[in-house]
Amino acid sequence: QAMGKTKITVIRASAGTGKTYSLTEELRERLASQSIEPEQVIAVTFTRAAAAELKERVRSKLFARGLNEAAQRMETALIGTVHSVCESLLRRFAFESGISPEVEVLPEEEAAACFSEAVSSALTSDRTEEIGRIAARCSVDWIAAAAEVAQKARDNGIGPEALRAMAKRSEEGYLKYFMPPAWPNAAAADNAFLAAIAAAIRRIESNRKEGGDETKLTSDFLLELKRMHQKGSRMTWGERASILGMKCGVGSREAAEPVIEMAFRQAAHPGLHADVAGLIAAVYGLAAAALDRYDRWKKERGLIDFTDMETLTAFTLLTNPAIEKNLRREFKLLMVDEFQDTSPVQLALFQRLGDIAGDVVWVGDRKQSIYKFRGCDPDLMEDAYSALKDTAKEKVLDACYRSRAPLVDFCSAVFARTFVPLGYRREEFRLAAPRGNPPGLPSPVEVWSLESKNAETDSLLIAEGVRRLLDPREKITVEDRVTGKPRPVRPNDIAILRSTNDQCEAISRVLGNIGISASVAQGGLTSTPEGVYVISSLEVVLDRSAALPALLIQSLSGRAKTEAL
């Protein structure tokens, strides 16, 4: 609704389909037609390198068209990562945003460490022990859960007070899936459960004495029941529920049915309801307190982090009528690359910037989303497209120029089989391959089946496969990137992807043993514990408020907590 009057172009671009070329052409065409000026452009890319590449490509094309003045003015366009764009706007409108013009941005790693410290320092002793017992019964790391909730709140622009208000709604929403309490209190529920366990033990043992069920299944089942009965009310909720998945022999199933039924009814245990409510309240309370402490710590030092950049720009700066009016006069185009890796806050930011600019180009491919762990949500891209399907202009780049036809077809078939059942459209995996399959090259896909039982043999077999690839008698060729013609494969044409660094080191050693040189990324001296300790110590000498180095020193030395926060 907010973007109802905005001109929107959506470009769906699978890997290798010319996304950067299309983005460049969209911008070049608008500049060449003089419908916009370079300084009226905002372009958001995922990396600084991508921003520089886009700017240089457009500049080159403008020079080629004789539009020298527009080409020279490309430096005035606001092209960069989402954080660099936000930082530029925040520094410009610092007073209106409530921050210092000289604000310092926390590096991502240091911000993460300081936020973790804020979570730890928000713990209070008055209820920590009690909540710890509840969390143990629920088998939940409540401190880690609170940290995750706090981070999710930040990713979605939710402040401490709003987060506290959500606790009750979360509790009610969660408990509605439970049975209503079936006992007057927790003690009565525990007594009923323990009585059912004791009865099952007696019946099964009696059955076994009479020469009945002697199976190992029943022996294990009986042993577990005795262990639980001995623990009594100290059983965790997970242990109670585990009875539902336990099995006993056929001859003891009738005796076991009542206790299995009682295990199912633990969802109606008043103590479980109370623990869930208490745990949710504690998690949300700690998360909100951590947000308060972290925000206060940053304000005292004149710092902001990357998330602050996005939230301040989206919810403070761009909602200011005077700033919005000013920006509407300046910007006429918003371009967003890698739109599939957009977080909820970034989507709000792009919507507001798009409404201000009036002309929007979104480029993305949800199949390529890889940053969900950072709060990005590929479903947002599809939801945004669905909401705008009647007004947005859609372009689908359906030809892969990067790879040969057999490889494109192979990948499309594999991905379609995996992703279509998850709700993706089959046409998203139908790509043409203009390169075709040039003659003189081997098949682009080959499967090696490693018939081994350990990692060492895996490395040996892979190395042998590489040796054969490089054997001139095999006549394996690749397409030379400079000449475009087939030539014999070389060691530097080959990349090996393995699951762990140790596996990479192992295959590198084996290749070296058979005379094939291989390189593996090395951490170097500065990544050793000693190197980290020395560098961190020097940083603290230079800046006593440097939180991350202080925390690293504390961790490596085992000394008392440094007063970093």
Secondary structure, DSSP 8 states (H G I E B T S, - for coil): -TTTTSEEEEEEE-TTS-HHHHHHHHHHHHHHTTSS-GGGEEEEESSHHHHHHHHHHHHHHHHHTT-HHHHHGGGGSEEEEHHHHHHHHHHHTHHHHTS-TT-EE--HHHHHHHHHHHHHHT--HHHHHHHHHHHHHHT--HHHHHHHHHHHHHHTT--HHHHHHHHHHHHHHHHTTS----SSSHHHHHHHHHHHHHHHHHHHHHHHHTT----HHHHHHHHHHHHHHHHGGG--HHHHHHGGG----GGGHHHHHHHHHHHHGGGG-HHHHHHHHHHHHHHHHHHHHHHHHHHHHHHHHTEE-HHHHHHHIIIIITT-HHHHHHHHHH--EEEESSGGG--HHHHHHHHHHHHHHSEEEEEE-GGG---GGGT--HHHHHHHHHHTTTTSEEEEE-B--SS-HHHHHHHHHHHHHHHGGGT--GGGG--B-TT---TT---S--------SSHHHHHHHHHHHHHHHH-GGG--EEE-TTT-SEEE--GGG-----SSHHHHHHHHHHHHHTT---------GGGSHHHHHHHHHHHHHH-TT-HHHHHHHHHHH--S-----
